[in-house]
Amino acid sequence: MNKIKYTWLVLRALCELARYEAVMSLRGFGYIQRQLSRQSMEATPINRQAEQAGREVEQAVCDALLLATCFYFKPVLCLQRSVCTVRLLRKHGVAGRLAIGYRPAPFFSHAWVEVDGRIVNGSPAFQTRLRLLYTI
């Protein structure tokens, strides 16, 4: 991905972070959940080249969002980062899924993004150590 496209992707990620902040404070998580449920996820690679291009897009989106969190005006938590990642992946034709897991005692929760069962924006340890609560 060239520098101009990557810069545009980082700016888009910053907009997604700000959008999440506004929607969450005005409408709540239920609204975000309904919007993610309606967003298209029908991208399946047909051949190896398409699969490789999809992985490059996954990596570029995750990297751009990580960079955008460095420039964001307040700390970005896992749910906000994951929702924004899923929205950007789906806009670029990658079928990302938001997953939320928890551990009951001592309580701990975490959100991450999966593509074809692989975690793309976090540690795979969460997938095995936490109980799956919800996926979109």
ZIFEN-V291426 format. One record per run of one state. SS is the DSSP state (2 for helix, 1 for strand, 0 for the rest). FROM is the first residue (numbers start at 1). LEN is the number of residues. If there is no record, write none. Layout:
SS;FROM;LEN  SS;FROM;LEN
This chain:
0;1;2  2;3;24  0;27;2  2;29;10  0;39;9  2;48;24  0;72;6  2;78;14  0;92;4  1;96;8  0;104;4  1;108;8  0;116;2  1;118;2  0;120;5  2;125;5  0;130;1  1;131;5  0;136;1
